[in-house]
Amino acid sequence: MGTSDDGMVTDVTQRSTERAGGRRRALLLENIHPDAASVLEAAGFAVETMGRAMDEAELCERLPGFDVVGIRSRTHVTQAVLQAAPDLLAIGAFCIGTNQIDLGAATRGGVAVFNAPFSNTRSVVELAIAEMIALTRRLTDKNAAMHDGVWDKSAAGSHEIRGRRLGIVGYGNIGSQLSVVAESLGMTVLFYDTADKLALGNARSCGTLHELLESVDIVTLHVDGRPANRQLFGEEELSSMRPGSLFINLSRGFVVDHGALRAHLESGHLAGAAVDVFPHEPASGAEPFVSELRGLPNVILTPHVGGSTEEAQQDIGNFVAGKLARFVAEGATALSVNLPGLDLHEMAGRSRLLYIHRNVPGVLAEVNSLVAQRGLNIEGELLGTRGEVGYVIADVVPEPPADLLVELGKLDATVRLRVASPPA
């Protein structure tokens, strides 16, 4: 393995099905569902699991020698971690977000990243609906009173969500499904997204965030973790909300100014809030939870459990582990976060070249020329590009000789080269 002048990493001749000295190795952190380990073990991996997150220093020490790593939201895979783990082929984010991974460094090193963009959508939607009902019916107040021995059967301040106006900020997979479910419960749905999105059902798109905020009774955030969303909701946005409205954030902790949110809750401008994500979240249950929102009776706080249902976690475990296994064995990158999405089927009886390269003109011609010079036949081939990288999958017969792999590795554009052997 070497490093080019622009920081691209070259890994010339790694076999995909096994490595010298034993099976492929996978490290799964943060209580990933056991089905993930089962999927990887069935694919021939030796799997090690851990119930907690790791910090950068621990990852740098622990990760060398592993081919894939699975994480959730609390483990951060930095450039330093990637540099310390030259054998790493792929990272699985067993969640939706990938902002805890240095995607640029992963791409430059030819490390594929996969996540689960759809698997926990329904779980987050159901929590959002549950919190809307709990806040509009004042169930938290009723529950606290009952535990204090107070029987308060009054309907004062309790409302149905039917007929309420819901404002969804971020109309992606979760926001759009929430739109459909909320409308089926009789709510009027408005949404705001920075990208043009097709409105589902009778939902209506708002031209600006301010237009949405001044028009709805409940605001719920479902934005992604891009840096531009940091402090998306602060004093100005909270002040624009209608008096007596409700605020829900199940997206990212850093998008909201919690100090400003507390002030608007204490003043009575906002009737209540439900928050599942926080700027700083404990790395484990042993670390205390600290937040400016603690102690407010009209606030529901949950420990980042929007996607934490058994159904969602099982689905995520199977989905991401399957993506990792197929990438290592076959080079498939469909739904990869950072590499071109390719999936070439029918590799039986062929050897497969998996060639990640810098996205510059003429690479495919060079690869095919070198293959042809050695009398090999290409029986299936795909090329895709994405940003600074390109990816070639080529099935060749007979098996490529070692000198071809050396020559391919010497090409200026080479980032990473592997060979997948045909299945038994």
N, C-alpha and C positions, 0 to 999 in steps of 0.2 A: 504494500500500500504506500502511495506517495501523495503529495499535495502539490497542485499546480499553483502558478503565480497568483491566480485569483481566488485561491482558497478551496477550489474543488478537490474532493478526495477521490483518489483512484484505488479501486479494489479489483484486481485484475482477474483472478481465477478462483472464485469461491463456488463450490458446488452447492446446489440448492437443497438436495435431498438429505445430505448428511455431511458432516465435517470430519476431518481427521481426528480420531480419538473418541468418537462417540456421536450421540444423537444431538440434534438441534436443541437449544436450551431457551426456555421462556421464563421470565420473571414477572409475576402478577402481584401488584400492590393494592392496598386500600380496600380489602374485602370485596374484590371482584367476585361475581357470582360463580359458584363451583362449576357450572356448565362450561364456562370459558376454559378451565383447566381440562375438562373432559374432552372438549373439541380439539384442543391442541395435543393432548396425549394421544387421541385417536389418529392424529396426523403425524405421529412419530416424535413429538417433542418430549423432552424431560422438563417438567414444569415445577417451579418453586413458587410458593405463594407466601404473602405476608399481609397481615391485617391492617397495617398502618402505612402512612406516607413516608417518604424518605426526603431528606434535604439534599442540596447539591453535593456537599462533601461526601455524604454516605453513598449517593448514587455513583459518584465518580469512582469510589472504591469498590462498590459492589457489582456494577453493571458489566465491566469487561468480561468477555467470554460468553455473554448472552446474545442470542440472535434477535429476540424480540422482547419488548417490555410492555406491560399493560399497566395503565395508571387511571386514576380518576382526576378529580379537580384539584387536589391538594399537593400532588407531586409535580414539581416543575422540572422539565427536561430542557436544560440550557445548552448553550454552545459549549461550555466547558464539559458538561456531561457527555455530549455527543463526541467531543474530541477524545474523551477518556474511554470510549467504548467503540473501538474500530470494528468490532464484529457485528455491531448492531445493524440489522437490516430494516426493521420496521418498529413503529411505535403505535400501540393501540390506546386511544383515549376512550375509555369505557363510559362515555358521557356524551353530551352534545358539544360543549365548548372545547376549543383547542388553544386558547390563549395562554395556557400553562406550558406550551411547547414552543420552542424557538423554531418556527416553521422555516425561516430563511436558512438557518444553519442545517436543519434536517435536509432541506432540498439540495443545498450545496454539497452535502455529503452523500446524496443518493439514498437517504433513509426515507422510506414511505411512511406516511402518517394516515391512520384511519380513525374515524370516530363513529358515533351512532346518532345520525341527525334525525332519525324518525322514531327510534324504539321507545323513548319515554314520553313522547308527545302527549299521549292520552293521559298519562299520570299527572303531568303538569296541568293540563286542562282541567282535570277533575279537582285538583287542589284549588285552582283559581275559583272555580264555581263554588266549592265548599266554603272558601273564605268569604266570598261575596254574600252567601246566605248567612253565614255565622255573624258577619258584621251588620248586615241589614236587619237581622232578627235580634241583634244584641245578645246572642247566645253566650258570649264570654261573660257578660255582666250577669246573666241569669245563672250561669254555672257557678260563678264565684259566690253569688248570694246564697244559693242552695247549700254550698259547702260551709257557709257561715251560719246555716240554720235559718235563713230568711226565705219565706215563701212569698215571692213577688210575682203575681199572676197578671200584672198590668200589661196591656198592649202598647202603652205609651212608648214611642220611639222605635217600635218594631214594624218592619215593612216587608212586603214581598219584593222579590227581584223582578217579577213579571211587570212589564211596563217601564222599568228603569232604563236609562240610557247608558250603555257601556262604551267606553273609549279604549281602544286597544292601540298601544304604541308599539309598533313592530308587527308586521303582518306576514311573518314567515310560517314555518310549519306549525308552530304552536299557536301563534296569534290567529291564523286563519281557521284552524280547527276549533279554537275557543269561540270564534265568531259564529260558527255553525251551531255549536252546542248552546251557546247563550241565546241565539235567536229561536231555537227550538223551545226554550223556556219562556219565551215571550218578551225578551229584551230587545231594545232597539240598539243596533250596533253601528258605531262609527270607528274608523281606524285611520292611523297616520303611519306612513312609511316613507323613507327617503327614496326608495325605488318604486317604480310603477308596479302595482300589484293588482291582479284581477280580484274584484270584490266577489265574495261568495254569498249566495242567497240575496237578501235585501240589505246587506251591509253597505255603508256609504264611505267613500274615501274623503278625507279632509285634506285641503291643500296645504295647511300649515299645522304645526303642533298647537299653536295658540288657538286656532279655530276649534280643534278637538277639545282642548281643556275647558274652554268656556261653554261647551255645549253638552257635557255629559255629567252623570251622577257618580260614576265609578271610573277610575283610571287604572289600567293594569299594564305593566311594562313587560314586553317580551322581545327585547333587543339583544343583539349579539355582543360579544366581548371585544369588538374592535376599539382601538384607542380613542377614536372620535366620539365614542359614547360615554367617555369618562365625564362624570359630573353633568350628565345630560339633564338631570332633574335637580334644580337648585331653587333658590329663593324666588327667582322670577317665574319659573314654571309653576311652583306650588302656589304662589300668589294668584296665578291666572286661573286656578281651579275654582269651581263654583263653591260657595259657602255650603258646608254640610255634606260635601262629597267624600268619597272613600278612595283610598290609594292602596294599590297592591303592586309589589315588586317580586317577581319570581324569576328574574333574568340574571343580572350581575350586581354584586354589591357596590361596585365603584361607580355605578351610574347615578347614584342618589346622594345628595348632601343630607346626611342623617341629622345633623344639627338643625338645619332649616326645617326638616320634616318634623322633628320634635316640637319646635316652636309653633308650627302651624297646628299641631295636634293639641298642644297645651292651651293655645288661644281659643280653641273651638272652631277655628276656620275650617278644619277638616274634622269630620265626625269619627273617623277611624282609619286604621291602616293594617295591612298584613304584609309582613316582610319575611322572605325565606332565604335571602342572600345578603352578605355583609362585606364591607371593605376588608375586614380582617376576620378570618374564620379559624377557630382552633384546629391544630393539626391532629389532635386526638381528644378523646373524652376526658383525659387527665388535665388538659389545659382549660382554664376558666374562660367562659364566654363573656366578652365585654362589649357593650353597645350603649350608645346614647338613648336608645329606644327602650331599654329595660325599665320596668316599673310603671309604664303607662297602661292604665286599665283598658283603654280603647284600642290597643295594639295587639295583634296576634303575631308572635315570633315563633318561627320554626327553623330547625337547624339544617338548612339546605337539603330538604327532603322532597322537593318538587318532583323529581324523577325516581324517588326511592320507594317504589312498590315492588313486591316480589315479582310481579308479572313483568314490569319494565326491566328490572335488573337481570332477570333470566333471559329476556329477549336481547338485551344489550350484550350479555355475556356470549350468547351464541353468535350474534351478528358480527361483532368485532373480532372475536376469536376466529371465526370462519374467514374473515377478510385477511387476517394475519397469516393463517395457514395457507391459503391459496396464493398469497403473494410470495411467500417463501418457496413453495413447491412449484408454482407455475408462472409467477411474475404478474398475476392479475392485479390491476390497480383500479378497477371500477369503484367509483365513489371515494377514491383517495383524496385527502384534503390538499395535498401538495404536488403530486405527480400527475402527468397525463393519464387519463382513465382509459386503460387498454385491457382487453380480455380476449385472448386468442385461444379458441377451443381446439380439441382434437390434436393433442400432442403425442398420442400413443405411438411408440416406435420411432420417435424422433428425439433429437437433442435440441434443447431450446436455449438460444442465446438471449440473455436479458441485459440490454445495453442502455444505461442511463448516460446521457451526454449533455454537454453545453449546447444550447440552441443556436447553432450557427449553420450557415448554408453548406450543403455538400456532404453532410455526415452519412446519410443513407447510401449515397453512391460509393463512398469510401468503404463502408462496411460490406456492401454487396460485392464490390470488386475484390476485396480480400477473400471473401468466401468463395467466389467463383474461381479465383486463381488456384485454389486447393482442390478443385473438382467436386465441391459440395453442391448439393441442390437445395434451394430454399423452397420448402413445400407450403409454407404459410408465413406471412409477415405483416406486422402492423407498426406504424410510426405515429406518434403523437407528440405535440409540443405544448408546453405550458410555461409561460414566462421565460425564465432563464434556462430552463432545461428541456430536453427532448428525451424520448424513450422509444427504443426499438425492441420489439419481440420478434424473433425469427426462429422458426423451426427448420432445422437442417438435417440432412442425411448424406453420408453417414456421420458418425460422431465427430465433432471438430477436433483436429489435432492440436496439441499443446502450442505449436508455434503460431497457429492462427490466433489463439487467445492472447499470446504475448504481443503480436502485432496490433491487435485491436486495442490492447491496453496501452500501447505506445501512442495512439492517436491523440493529437492535441486536445480534442474535444471530450476525451473520456472522463467520466465522473466515476462510474462503477460498472463492472462487468461481472456477470455470474452466468453459470451454465446449469440449467435444470435438466436432469436426466429423465428419460421416459419412465412412467410408472411401471411397476412389475406386472 
